[in-house]
Amino acid sequence: IDTLLILLLYSQLEVKILASTTLAGMLKFVHQDVHLKLIKTFNILSKYPVTPDSNENNITFNRKSKPNKFSHQNNKNHKISSQNTNLNLNMSIRHAGVLGLSSLVAAFPYSVPSWFPNLLIKLANHIYDPVPIKDTVKTTFLDFWRVHQDAWPTEKQQFTSEQLVILTELLVSPSYFA
């Protein structure tokens, strides 16, 4: 499992997705304590910020002044490059967390464990994240609905009314498929 967790952070998207799928298969055979530990870990990872910090990282350019050989233009370019690298790293970490949560959803195609409803809501909170995180969430919910649709009348009783409203909006909303 540890190797798969590392692969969720890999730079290639295809590797991450395959690691997530493989992890889902393995999670079917581990104890519930492992699930709960992984949920905590994936929640932490999925909360990494994906936007620049408004105070420290935003750089504005003065278009009226022209850079000269004595200006600190190279320093600004370095800051922008560093900012993009940090955003990409944060995006990768956040995506790893979302992929991990998605693996937990996929590991239980015919049941709804007690922690499952909260996990789905946490995933739903990422529907407006940037691509590829948004795509992972959409795919997860499409697969969830495909697998759970037949048993939904009994399974939905494990969700609170607020959770059902969120899931219904997500699964039925026209903006979901946009």
Residue frames relative to the residue before (quaternion, step in Angstrom):
aa qw qx qy qz dx dy dz
I 1.0000 0.0000 0.0000 0.0000 0.00 0.00 0.00
D 0.6210 0.5686 -0.3490 0.4115 3.59 0.97 -0.81
T 0.6405 0.5207 -0.3256 0.4612 3.58 0.99 -0.79
L 0.6536 0.5073 -0.3134 0.4660 3.58 0.98 -0.80
L 0.6203 0.5357 -0.3428 0.4591 3.58 1.05 -0.71
I 0.6380 0.5054 -0.3182 0.4861 3.57 1.05 -0.75
L 0.6725 0.5072 -0.2998 0.4479 3.59 0.95 -0.85
L 0.5523 0.5905 -0.4013 0.4304 3.61 1.19 -0.36
L 0.6936 0.4446 -0.2601 0.5036 3.58 1.24 -0.45
Y 0.3952 0.7420 -0.4656 0.2764 3.59 1.26 0.01
S 0.5703 -0.6416 0.3960 0.3258 3.58 -1.09 0.63
Q 0.6885 0.4559 -0.2956 0.4804 3.63 1.05 -0.61
L 0.5111 -0.6848 0.4412 0.2743 3.53 -0.80 1.08
E 0.6464 0.5388 -0.3262 0.4306 3.60 0.92 -0.88
V 0.6404 0.5176 -0.3204 0.4683 3.58 1.02 -0.79
K 0.6369 0.5344 -0.3190 0.4550 3.57 0.98 -0.87
I 0.6800 0.4966 -0.2912 0.4541 3.56 0.88 -0.97
L 0.6593 0.4915 -0.3095 0.4774 3.60 0.97 -0.80
A 0.6204 0.5267 -0.3403 0.4711 3.59 1.05 -0.71
S 0.6416 0.5250 -0.3127 0.4636 3.58 1.01 -0.82
T 0.6594 0.5036 -0.3001 0.4707 3.58 0.95 -0.88
T 0.6641 0.4960 -0.2973 0.4738 3.58 0.95 -0.88
L 0.6283 0.5337 -0.3254 0.4632 3.56 1.02 -0.82
A 0.6229 0.5415 -0.3392 0.4514 3.59 0.98 -0.80
G 0.6564 0.5079 -0.3099 0.4639 3.58 0.97 -0.81
M 0.6857 0.4828 -0.2860 0.4636 3.57 0.97 -0.83
L 0.6313 0.5684 -0.3334 0.4090 3.58 1.05 -0.72
K 0.5421 0.6169 -0.3981 0.4088 3.58 1.23 -0.28
F 0.7694 0.3898 -0.1687 0.4772 3.57 1.17 -0.61
V 0.6077 0.5392 -0.3728 0.4483 3.60 1.19 0.27
H 0.6307 -0.5569 0.3983 0.3654 3.54 -1.28 0.44
Q 0.6454 -0.5532 0.3746 0.3703 3.55 -1.19 0.59
D 0.5750 0.5862 -0.3863 0.4201 3.62 1.08 -0.55
V 0.6257 0.5237 -0.3298 0.4748 3.58 1.06 -0.73
H 0.6207 0.5396 -0.3378 0.4576 3.58 1.00 -0.80
L 0.6867 0.4926 -0.2897 0.4493 3.57 0.84 -0.97
K 0.6379 0.5103 -0.3251 0.4765 3.61 1.03 -0.74
L 0.6679 0.4975 -0.2980 0.4665 3.57 0.96 -0.86
I 0.6005 0.5482 -0.3628 0.4552 3.59 1.03 -0.70
K 0.6517 0.5055 -0.3173 0.4680 3.60 0.91 -0.87
T 0.6646 0.5068 -0.3007 0.4594 3.57 0.89 -0.95
F 0.6967 0.4721 -0.2762 0.4641 3.58 0.82 -0.99
N 0.6024 0.5462 -0.3593 0.4579 3.61 1.08 -0.61
I 0.6481 0.5078 -0.3172 0.4706 3.57 0.95 -0.86
L 0.6761 0.4931 -0.2963 0.4603 3.59 0.86 -0.94
S 0.6933 0.4992 -0.2862 0.4338 3.58 0.94 -0.86
K 0.6474 0.5199 -0.3221 0.4548 3.59 1.24 -0.13
Y 0.3926 0.7135 -0.4967 0.3002 3.61 1.22 0.09
P 0.4742 -0.6904 0.4620 0.2917 3.62 -0.88 0.88
V 0.1900 -0.7924 0.5711 0.0993 3.56 -1.06 0.76
T 0.6461 0.4394 -0.3388 0.5241 3.58 1.24 0.36
P 0.5721 -0.6082 0.4096 0.3675 3.59 -1.06 0.59
D 0.5372 -0.6034 0.4837 0.3366 3.55 -1.15 0.66
S 0.4719 -0.7297 0.4176 0.2655 3.56 -0.64 1.11
N 0.7023 0.4751 -0.2863 0.4462 3.61 1.00 -0.62
E 0.8112 0.3536 -0.1519 0.4403 3.54 0.74 -1.05
N 0.8026 0.3800 -0.1700 0.4272 3.57 0.83 -0.94
N 0.5750 0.5945 -0.4053 0.3894 3.61 1.12 -0.35
I 0.0991 -0.7862 0.6097 0.0196 3.52 -0.85 1.01
T 0.1247 -0.7851 0.6028 0.0679 3.56 -0.81 0.96
F 0.2831 -0.7551 0.5721 0.1497 3.51 -1.08 0.76
N 0.3128 -0.7113 0.5993 0.1924 3.53 -1.09 0.78
R 0.2956 -0.8049 0.4900 0.1571 3.60 -0.24 1.26
K 0.6091 0.5824 -0.3578 0.4022 3.60 1.14 -0.50
S 0.7222 0.4054 -0.2612 0.4958 3.58 1.00 -0.69
K 0.3024 -0.7429 0.5732 0.1677 3.53 -1.01 0.85
P 0.4578 -0.6805 0.4850 0.3034 3.55 -0.90 0.83
N 0.1295 -0.7672 0.6208 0.0963 3.54 -1.09 0.65
K 0.7217 -0.4597 0.2758 0.4379 3.56 -1.24 0.13
F 0.6769 0.4773 -0.2954 0.4762 3.59 1.21 -0.29
S 0.5261 0.6452 -0.4168 0.3650 3.60 1.22 -0.12
H 0.4874 -0.6547 0.4981 0.2927 3.51 -1.30 0.22
Q 0.1443 0.8246 -0.5308 0.1318 3.57 1.01 0.77
N 0.6427 0.5180 -0.3334 0.4555 3.60 0.92 -0.81
N 0.6220 0.5355 -0.3338 0.4635 3.57 1.04 -0.73
K 0.6420 0.5103 -0.3204 0.4741 3.61 1.00 -0.79
N 0.6491 0.5102 -0.3227 0.4628 3.57 0.91 -0.86
H 0.6299 0.5241 -0.3322 0.4671 3.57 1.02 -0.77
K 0.6482 0.5147 -0.3220 0.4595 3.60 0.96 -0.84
I 0.6497 0.5050 -0.3217 0.4684 3.60 0.95 -0.83
S 0.6480 0.5147 -0.3153 0.4646 3.56 0.93 -0.87
S 0.6536 0.5072 -0.3012 0.4742 3.56 0.97 -0.88
Q 0.6351 0.5277 -0.3217 0.4633 3.57 1.01 -0.84
N 0.6667 0.4949 -0.3042 0.4670 3.61 0.88 -0.89
T 0.6382 0.5208 -0.3280 0.4624 3.58 1.00 -0.78
N 0.6590 0.4985 -0.3072 0.4721 3.58 0.95 -0.86
L 0.6469 0.5075 -0.3229 0.4687 3.60 0.97 -0.79
N 0.6522 0.5049 -0.3179 0.4676 3.58 0.95 -0.82
L 0.6465 0.5055 -0.3162 0.4759 3.58 0.99 -0.81
N 0.6610 0.4955 -0.3043 0.4743 3.60 0.91 -0.88
M 0.6295 0.5253 -0.3290 0.4685 3.58 1.03 -0.80
S 0.6595 0.5088 -0.3031 0.4629 3.57 0.95 -0.87
I 0.6551 0.4997 -0.3078 0.4758 3.58 0.97 -0.83
R 0.6586 0.4996 -0.3062 0.4722 3.58 0.92 -0.89
H 0.6514 0.5082 -0.3175 0.4653 3.57 0.95 -0.84
A 0.6115 0.5426 -0.3493 0.4579 3.61 1.03 -0.72
G 0.6497 0.5145 -0.3110 0.4652 3.58 0.99 -0.81
V 0.6674 0.4856 -0.2940 0.4820 3.57 0.95 -0.88
L 0.6337 0.5149 -0.3302 0.4736 3.61 1.00 -0.75
G 0.6382 0.5226 -0.3241 0.4633 3.57 1.03 -0.74
L 0.6478 0.4956 -0.3121 0.4871 3.57 0.96 -0.85
S 0.6292 0.5369 -0.3164 0.4646 3.55 1.06 -0.79
S 0.6190 0.5455 -0.3325 0.4568 3.59 1.06 -0.75
L 0.6500 0.5155 -0.3124 0.4627 3.55 1.02 -0.80
V 0.6232 0.5179 -0.3388 0.4781 3.59 1.07 -0.69
A 0.6974 0.4820 -0.2725 0.4550 3.57 0.87 -0.96
A 0.6100 0.5826 -0.3502 0.4072 3.60 1.14 -0.52
F 0.7640 0.3064 -0.1668 0.5428 3.59 1.22 -0.37
P 0.0036 0.8576 -0.5141 0.0150 3.58 0.49 1.16
Y 0.7972 0.2971 -0.1518 0.5031 3.61 1.08 -0.51
S 0.7293 0.3173 -0.2374 0.5577 3.56 1.21 0.44
V 0.2476 -0.7334 0.6124 0.1609 3.52 -1.36 0.27
P 0.2195 -0.7889 0.5610 0.1215 3.61 -0.09 1.26
S 0.6983 -0.5048 0.3097 0.4020 3.58 -1.22 0.43
W 0.6989 0.4624 -0.2670 0.4758 3.62 1.07 -0.67
F 0.4753 0.7357 -0.3916 0.2820 3.57 1.28 -0.35
P 0.6675 0.5076 -0.3361 0.4287 3.67 0.76 -0.87
N 0.6677 0.4890 -0.3081 0.4692 3.61 0.90 -0.87
L 0.6296 0.5367 -0.3319 0.4532 3.56 1.04 -0.74
L 0.6444 0.5133 -0.3232 0.4656 3.60 0.97 -0.79
I 0.6459 0.5070 -0.3220 0.4712 3.59 1.01 -0.77
K 0.6286 0.5225 -0.3358 0.4681 3.59 1.00 -0.74
L 0.6412 0.5008 -0.3166 0.4877 3.57 1.03 -0.75
A 0.6361 0.5436 -0.3312 0.4360 3.58 0.95 -0.84
N 0.6061 0.5734 -0.3498 0.4260 3.59 1.11 -0.61
H 0.6868 0.4800 -0.2751 0.4714 3.60 1.23 -0.35
I 0.3872 0.7540 -0.4656 0.2544 3.61 1.23 0.10
Y 0.7346 0.3855 -0.2366 0.5058 3.61 1.13 -0.49
D 0.3837 0.7023 -0.4948 0.3387 3.57 1.25 0.34
P 0.6287 -0.5358 0.3900 0.4069 3.59 -1.21 0.29
V 0.5917 -0.5110 0.4760 0.4027 3.53 -1.36 0.28
P 0.6189 -0.1167 -0.7767 -0.0085 1.81 -2.01 1.48
I 0.4224 0.7165 -0.4686 0.2977 3.61 1.25 -0.04
K 0.6405 0.5324 -0.3131 0.4563 3.57 0.94 -0.93
D 0.6587 0.5147 -0.3060 0.4556 3.58 0.95 -0.88
T 0.6238 0.5327 -0.3325 0.4654 3.58 1.04 -0.75
V 0.6593 0.5014 -0.3062 0.4692 3.58 0.94 -0.89
K 0.6522 0.5140 -0.3211 0.4553 3.60 0.89 -0.88
T 0.6691 0.4986 -0.2974 0.4640 3.57 0.88 -0.94
T 0.6353 0.5374 -0.3237 0.4503 3.57 0.99 -0.84
F 0.7106 0.4472 -0.2721 0.4700 3.57 0.86 -0.91
L 0.6009 0.5335 -0.3650 0.4702 3.61 1.07 -0.57
D 0.6755 0.4763 -0.2901 0.4824 3.58 0.94 -0.87
F 0.6151 0.5468 -0.3389 0.4558 3.57 1.02 -0.82
W 0.7015 0.4682 -0.2782 0.4597 3.57 0.79 -0.99
R 0.6212 0.5486 -0.3387 0.4455 3.58 1.00 -0.80
V 0.7322 0.4335 -0.2317 0.4715 3.58 0.90 -0.95
H 0.7715 0.3832 -0.1879 0.4719 3.61 0.92 -0.86
Q 0.4262 0.7467 -0.4438 0.2526 3.60 1.23 -0.21
D 0.6836 0.5020 -0.3042 0.4338 3.60 0.84 -0.89
A 0.7554 0.3618 -0.1996 0.5085 3.58 0.98 -0.82
W 0.3594 0.7899 -0.4524 0.2056 3.59 1.28 -0.01
P 0.6174 0.5572 -0.3853 0.3999 3.68 0.86 -0.71
T 0.7221 0.3822 -0.2574 0.5160 3.64 1.00 -0.63
E 0.6591 0.5294 -0.3152 0.4312 3.62 0.99 -0.78
K 0.6377 0.5618 -0.3423 0.4006 3.58 1.00 -0.73
Q 0.5514 0.6168 -0.3938 0.4005 3.60 1.22 -0.29
Q 0.6198 0.5413 -0.3399 0.4553 3.60 1.26 -0.27
F 0.6350 0.5097 -0.3115 0.4898 3.58 1.33 -0.12
T 0.4662 -0.6365 0.5239 0.3211 3.57 -1.16 0.55
S 0.6583 -0.5073 0.3614 0.4227 3.58 -1.22 0.30
E 0.6295 0.5318 -0.3363 0.4560 3.62 1.05 -0.71
Q 0.6507 0.5108 -0.3075 0.4701 3.56 0.99 -0.85
L 0.6487 0.5174 -0.3179 0.4587 3.58 1.00 -0.81
V 0.6201 0.5328 -0.3444 0.4615 3.59 1.03 -0.72
I 0.6625 0.5027 -0.3037 0.4649 3.58 0.90 -0.91
L 0.6856 0.4804 -0.2902 0.4637 3.57 0.87 -0.92
T 0.6397 0.5221 -0.3267 0.4598 3.57 0.99 -0.79
E 0.6489 0.5069 -0.3176 0.4702 3.59 0.94 -0.85
L 0.6747 0.5036 -0.2930 0.4531 3.55 0.98 -0.84
L 0.7381 0.4366 -0.2364 0.4568 3.56 0.86 -0.94
V 0.7497 0.3898 -0.2022 0.4951 3.59 1.13 -0.62
S 0.5420 0.6723 -0.3855 0.3250 3.58 1.15 -0.59
P 0.4676 -0.6799 0.4784 0.3004 3.61 -0.88 0.87
S 0.6227 0.5460 -0.3573 0.4318 3.63 1.08 -0.56
Y 0.5213 0.6436 -0.4016 0.3909 3.56 1.25 -0.40
F 0.7497 0.3861 -0.2105 0.4945 3.58 0.95 -0.82
A 0.4960 0.6771 -0.4235 0.3410 3.59 1.24 -0.09
